[in-house]
Amino acid sequence: MFDVVVAGGEFASWNPTITASRQVSPGEIGEGTIFEWDLRGFGTVRQELTEFAPNLRVRIVPHTRSLSGGHRFSFTDLGDRTRVDHELEMIPKGVFRLMAPLMTMIGRRNLRTTVAALERRLEREPAD
């Protein structure tokens, strides 16, 4: 499960809110890896992996003038299954604060779509 969430270069293959995705930093996926996503409603956004603790947690942080925050995923081993907790923080910056209601609406819609797509993708993932 963790591997699916940190493989940001593959998000467009399963997430309908992302029309294209690619890893732009070289090397293995880990702390500081940079991806670029063409994100519905927001355009092209660079994303960075932070708080990288394999199979425990990761945060995907957008690099954009309009927003700060990001997606934090926490993974808890429950023996026969893994619990995935997802926290989304979207904080508009500068003049984009005026667009907060619209950004919130787009973000919520994209989040619902992403959660459903991630569930479908993880159901296809073989158990370790």
C-alpha positions as CSV (number, residue, x, y, z in Angstrom):
1,M,0.0,0.0,0.0
2,F,2.7,2.4,1.0
3,D,4.5,1.8,-2.4
4,V,1.3,2.8,-4.3
5,V,0.9,6.1,-2.3
6,V,4.6,7.1,-2.8
7,A,4.7,6.3,-6.5
8,G,3.6,9.8,-7.5
9,G,4.8,9.3,-11.0
10,E,2.2,6.7,-11.6
11,F,-0.8,8.6,-10.1
12,A,-2.3,9.4,-13.5
13,S,-2.7,5.7,-14.2
14,W,-5.3,5.3,-11.4
15,N,-6.4,8.8,-10.2
16,P,-8.9,10.5,-12.6
17,T,-8.1,14.0,-11.0
18,I,-4.5,13.8,-12.5
19,T,-4.2,13.8,-16.2
20,A,-0.4,13.3,-16.3
21,S,2.2,12.4,-13.7
22,R,5.9,12.0,-13.7
23,Q,8.8,11.8,-11.4
24,V,11.2,14.7,-12.1
25,S,13.9,14.1,-9.5
26,P,16.4,11.3,-10.2
27,G,16.9,8.2,-8.1
28,E,14.9,6.0,-5.8
29,I,11.7,7.3,-4.3
30,G,12.2,8.7,-0.8
31,E,12.4,11.9,1.3
32,G,12.6,14.8,-1.1
33,T,11.5,13.0,-4.3
34,I,9.7,15.5,-6.6
35,F,6.8,14.6,-8.9
36,E,4.9,16.8,-11.4
37,W,1.1,16.3,-11.7
38,D,-1.3,17.9,-14.2
39,L,-4.1,18.3,-11.7
40,R,-7.7,18.9,-12.7
41,G,-8.8,22.3,-11.6
42,F,-5.2,23.5,-10.6
43,G,-2.9,22.9,-13.6
44,T,0.6,21.6,-13.4
45,V,1.8,21.3,-9.8
46,R,5.1,20.0,-8.4
47,Q,4.7,17.7,-5.4
48,E,7.4,16.7,-2.9
49,L,7.5,13.7,-0.6
50,T,8.3,14.7,3.0
51,E,7.9,13.0,6.4
52,F,9.0,9.9,4.6
53,A,8.9,6.9,6.9
54,P,8.5,3.6,4.9
55,N,5.3,1.8,5.7
56,L,4.4,4.3,8.4
57,R,3.8,7.8,7.0
58,V,4.4,10.2,4.1
59,R,3.3,13.7,3.3
60,I,2.8,14.9,-0.3
61,V,3.4,18.6,-0.3
62,P,2.4,20.8,-3.3
63,H,4.8,23.5,-4.5
64,T,2.6,26.3,-5.8
65,R,2.1,30.0,-5.2
66,S,-1.6,29.5,-4.5
67,L,-1.5,26.9,-1.7
68,S,0.4,25.4,1.2
69,G,-0.4,22.3,3.1
70,G,-0.5,18.8,1.6
71,H,-1.7,15.2,1.9
72,R,-0.5,13.2,4.9
73,F,-0.9,9.4,4.8
74,S,-0.4,7.3,7.9
75,F,-0.3,3.5,7.8
76,T,-1.1,1.2,10.7
77,D,-0.5,-2.5,10.6
78,L,-3.6,-4.3,12.0
79,G,-2.3,-7.8,11.4
80,D,-4.6,-9.0,8.6
81,R,-5.0,-5.6,7.1
82,T,-3.5,-2.1,7.0
83,R,-5.4,1.0,8.1
84,V,-4.7,4.1,5.9
85,D,-5.5,7.5,7.4
86,H,-5.4,10.5,5.1
87,E,-5.3,14.1,6.2
88,L,-5.6,16.9,3.7
89,E,-4.6,20.5,4.5
90,M,-5.2,23.2,1.9
91,I,-4.2,26.8,2.9
92,P,-4.7,29.4,0.2
93,K,-1.8,32.0,0.1
94,G,-1.8,35.7,-0.8
95,V,-4.6,36.8,-3.2
96,F,-5.7,33.2,-3.6
97,R,-7.3,33.5,-0.2
98,L,-10.1,35.3,-2.0
99,M,-10.7,32.2,-4.0
100,A,-10.8,29.9,-0.9
101,P,-14.5,28.9,-1.3
102,L,-13.9,27.8,-5.0
103,M,-10.6,26.1,-4.1
104,T,-12.4,24.3,-1.2
105,M,-15.1,23.1,-3.5
106,I,-12.7,21.8,-6.2
107,G,-10.4,20.3,-3.5
108,R,-13.3,18.4,-1.8
109,R,-14.5,17.0,-5.1
110,N,-11.0,16.0,-6.1
111,L,-10.5,14.4,-2.7
112,R,-13.6,12.3,-2.9
113,T,-12.6,11.2,-6.4
114,T,-9.1,10.4,-5.3
115,V,-10.1,8.4,-2.2
116,A,-12.5,6.3,-4.3
117,A,-9.8,5.7,-6.9
118,L,-7.2,4.9,-4.3
119,E,-9.5,2.3,-2.7
120,R,-10.0,0.7,-6.2
121,R,-6.3,0.7,-6.9
122,L,-5.4,-0.8,-3.5
123,E,-8.0,-3.6,-4.0
124,R,-5.9,-4.6,-7.0
125,E,-2.6,-4.6,-5.0
126,P,-1.5,-8.1,-4.0
127,A,-1.1,-8.7,-0.2
128,D,2.5,-8.7,1.0
